[in-house]
């Protein structure tokens, strides 16, 4: 990005094709495309030259890898014989800006999976490269985000701003070396910020700054800054329990019977896919294709026109049955033998429309939130795929000719699989306690502040608590700190016709924000 322009580097053939899109309308805005520096067109390299260059990079990287130490040494690149032979010995300016990202691309090609890369590379050294900042080597954080040891010794890093591009990156970093850099003497308290940036850091410049026990406590606090309570299930005459047990079984085995037992001509069903939900990468599986669900997904962020929004809300048994027949077969965990794979809440819901028309003030019903996972059977591969889901039901009494208990609304959200968050303590089976008005505790006050900051900024709980903690739990100071660490600008000067899209250049990482929230 350069101001309001996007600069693209491409081959001459691609440039010729891209230029044909000049003046075309994209999202309601005409594109303005022109070639840069037409008097000096980019050099065109044959496939053979590109292949030879890649093989040379591979050979250089192979000599710099120590399998016993799981160390990739990228130190003193300007003196590397192989790079000097290629005419790339000057590791500064334009050369470094092109050389290092290219090396990272080649590094990625050594590994077949993310886990294989994580197992092979634990430590990286960038010592003796004359770095004044990490601008030219920032791609290291994308290629090797899980390294535990990083050596930046004997460079020219003089302040924290020089490292800002790696702020809150390398979340598993345990050992950082910055010796023989001006920052050590010019910024005496640099370690305070460095420790905030890297929560698992144990050793800084050879000195232990945290114990493993302290790190474990910090991680626990970060993972659950506000304790997670167990589900609250307030049933009425076992209506909710009986419904959930019947629904889970029939949806897997006999969807037609499920429809006739609980749905009627006014029942509503909708499906939404959440592709950006946060996942536990340590335990998550590969994401299967969403093709079977896409055409029915009612994502109100992506669907901006009334027609598509209404067409993907299915009313009545016939419309729902037609939709369900398109969806893959499923197998949910058994509620009796695997209850921990579910989180279920149930509450009474007054004011539902009376289907008989006899009660103008409405009738009582139930709202049930069912969270869990299921196996999806792929008919083409015969392999089961795991998905996580949330399903919200509104139950009410049936009308004449309808089931005794009818589903008023059934909203299904699908996500890539990730285990459910475990409650900090269980209140399963606990009796509802009477409401007692009392002075809120310090923790409750902090919860309120965290929620308010989340609403104003779109940040996740973890980052909202982190921001408040660093500003003494002062809401306005925390919001000011958030604004200071975030710069927002639009890729187009005019709003889109179909939707408005902003691109953010953040000092905060993408996972600092709640998925789907427009900052």
Secondary structure, 3 states (H helix, E strand, C coil): CECCECCCCCCHHHHHHHHCCCCCEECCEECCCCCCCCCCCCCCCCHHHHHHHHHHHHHHHHHCEECCCCEEECCCHHHCHHHHHCCCCCCCHHHHHHHHHHHHHHHHCCCCCHHHHHHHCCEEECCCCCCCCCCCCCCHHHHCCCCCEEECCCCCCCCHHHHHHHCCCCCCCCEEECCCCCHHHHCCCHHHHHHHHCCCCCEECCEECCCHHHHHHHHHHHHCCCCCECCCECCCCCHHHHHHHHHHHHHHHCHHHHHHHHCCCCCEEEEEEECCCCCCCCCCCCCCCCHHHHCCECCCCCCCCHHHHHHCCEECHHHHHHHHHHCCCEEECCCCCCHHHCEEEEEEEEEECCCCCCCCCCEEEEEEEEEEEEEEECCCCCCEEEEEEEEEEEEEECCCCCCCEEEEEEEEEEEECCCCCCCCECCCCCCCCCCCCCCCCHHHHHHHHHHHHHHHHCECHHHHHHHHHHCCCCHHHHHHHHHHCEEEEECCCCCCCCCCCEEEEECCCHHHECCCCCC
